Amino acid sequence: MPTPAGASILVSVVRTNPFRRFPRCRPPVVRAAGGSARTVAELAGVVLAGLGTYLVVGRLGFLPHPGLQLLALAVGAGLLPVRRRFPGAVLLVLAALTGLSVGVGPITAAAAYTVARRTVRARRRARLLGAAGALVLGSAVAVAPWFGPEPVPYAVALGLVLASTAVVVPGLVGTAHGQQGRLLRALRERGDAAERARRLADSEARIHERSRIAAEMHDLVGHRLSLISLHAGGLELALDRAAPELREEAVLVRRTTRDALRELRQALGVLGPLGRDTGPDALTDATGTRADVEALVARSRDGGIAVRLDWTGPDLDARPARVRRAVDRLVREALTNVHRYATAAHVTVTVVHDEADVRITVRNGAPPRPPAAGEAGTGRGLTGLRERVELLGGSFDAAALPSGGFRVAATVPTEPAEPTDHERPGAAGAAERRPGDGRADPLGPAEAHGTPRADVPSDKGGRPDVRERRTADVLTLAFGLAGLSVLMVLGVAFVYATRPHQSGPPPLPRVGMTYEQVAGLGVLDNAAVRAAATGHEPPRPAGTAGCIYPFNGATESHPGGLTVARYCFDAAHRLISIDRFTVPSVRDATPWESP
């Protein structure tokens, strides 16, 4: 049987490294089909983000050695699935590859997010993210002569951009998300523990009240049996002289009564310690009558409480003892609470008795000052009152008033029906006293009657919330990854666009260059220069297959003529001759000027 002090629950939250491996005692992990599909979708999304970044940067022309960078992207995609098993090693390798290939950046961002979210210890998380950021910066500077921008300051700028977008930002987001998840789990566990403690306390209060009722039954029935035994003894002495043949019947009645009293004490003797809650004054025939209630009110007045009693209807002396005891307990407990928590408040006790039921209401005004946090009651007394009233088939209500006071109201039938088997105190108490046998709910009869427990997730209410939360998380992470990829591309483009280009005049064509090389230097054929040179150019060299007449720096204008350049190529498209010559110019007359 629970002790009156109540039950205490110790909740221990043990923090362990989520990446620690337990090869011997680790249970097998069973993954559902939906989890595998979600994992594949995550991997595919991250790899596609990396491939998209690679293609966009290559389209902008900032991707030297695309084959090697694509190989680095493939290696990063292969390491991504094992990031949860080897988080630190995978993150560091991906960080080194990010400085080599920009396309690995989104993959590194996913790994940094996972590591930051799953790592509980702050120092370890900071060391991993710091090392990964330093690796990105160092690798970007190291490979800058072959895979990045030059000079070195621009390689450092590129490394800082990649470290920020691929490690720092995802690491901060993962840290915040992981701390939020751990906080929610801790709050959920704390709420579940508080709910279980409250239910256990309510169950204990109900058991305590039922034990009190059983103790009252022990005292009252024992008193009646003692009277029967006493009268049977007197009858035995009287029949010894008047009717000796009936004396044995009286002896049988006395012995049977004595045996019944002894068995009653053996059966209910374990409830002896609770008998002090129901002293001799509370177990008389006057318990619960109008005189008894008036005595309770008078004692409260003597204690300094302003109490007023309103009694409507006849007295309760003709009602069953359990009804009178319920009325006595209701008034006694309500006035006791007033003495504890609202000493200076005005109290009204109302009892309305008619043929069907007895309605008891105890209302008090607001106390001068609200009770402090440590002075608030546990509510176990009200739970016990509710249990007593409901066992009689009545109704009970207790709630705070808008004015700041409190109201306790109960309706008790004047002729309560006999309780069924599952409503008997012995049966329910036995069910609640077996918390570990697996056949009765230890939290009380509310759960046994179909009330769902708060700490057991419901499929109807839990799954839609879980789906919505997971969908929101997936969408948030998808948009976040897309935003990081865009920022990464913009940062890379800005670094490459602002780096200094080669200064000085462009190189001039040389004999032996191919046509493509000459055209790459900006030397292209011009139709106007070709027309001006027609008929005035010197003979072409032997083996010439074609010539171009560009309009570039080699073309000079001076009075009476125009100096142009001619580039002649052989059949293999190689430059074999560069000639400069002057062609005469014609002065154009104005439209209104006659020749």
Salt bridges, closest charged atoms under 4 A:
GLU42 OE1 - ARG83 NH2 4.00
GLU42 OE1 - ARG84 NH2 3.75
GLU195 OE2 - ARG198 NH2 2.67
GLU195 OE2 - ARG199 NE 3.03
ASP202 OD2 - ARG198 NH1 2.91
GLU204 OE1 - ARG380 NH1 3.61
GLU209 OE1 - ARG212 NE 3.56
GLU209 OE1 - ARG329 NH2 2.97
GLU209 OE2 - ARG388 NE 2.62
GLU216 OE1 - ARG325 NE 2.87
GLU216 OE2 - ARG388 NH2 3.33
ASP219 OD1 - HIS218 ND1 3.11
GLU236 OE2 - ARG247 NH2 3.22
GLU236 OE1 - ARG254 NE 2.69
ASP240 OD1 - ARG247 NE 3.85
GLU248 OE2 - ARG247 NH1 3.83
ASP259 OD1 - ARG262 NH1 3.00
ASP277 OD2 - HIS208 NE2 3.69
ASP277 OD2 - ARG212 NH1 3.61
ASP285 OD1 - ARG224 NH2 2.96
GLU294 OE2 - ARG290 NE 3.24
ASP310 OD2 - ARG308 NH1 2.63
ASP328 OD1 - ARG332 NH2 3.24
GLU333 OE1 - ARG329 NH1 3.66
ASP354 OD2 - ARG359 NH1 3.17
GLU355 OE1 - ARG319 NH2 3.82
ASP357 OD1 - ARG359 NH1 2.91
GLU375 OE1 - ARG369 NH1 3.70
GLU387 OE2 - ARG210 NH2 2.30
ASP397 OD2 - ARG407 NH1 3.40
GLU415 OE2 - ARG319 NH1 3.60
GLU418 OE2 - ARG322 NH2 3.67
ASP421 OD1 - ARG424 NE 3.57
GLU432 OE2 - ARG206 NE 3.84
ASP437 OD2 - ARG434 NE 2.61
ASP437 OD2 - ARG439 NH2 3.59
ASP441 OD2 - ARG453 NH1 3.94
GLU447 OE2 - ARG199 NH1 2.06
ASP455 OD2 - ARG196 NH1 3.63
ASP455 OD2 - ARG453 NH2 2.76
ASP459 OD1 - ARG463 NE 3.81
ASP525 OD1 - ARG530 NH2 3.38
GLU537 OE1 - ARG566 NH1 2.88
ASP579 OD2 - ARG566 NH2 2.67
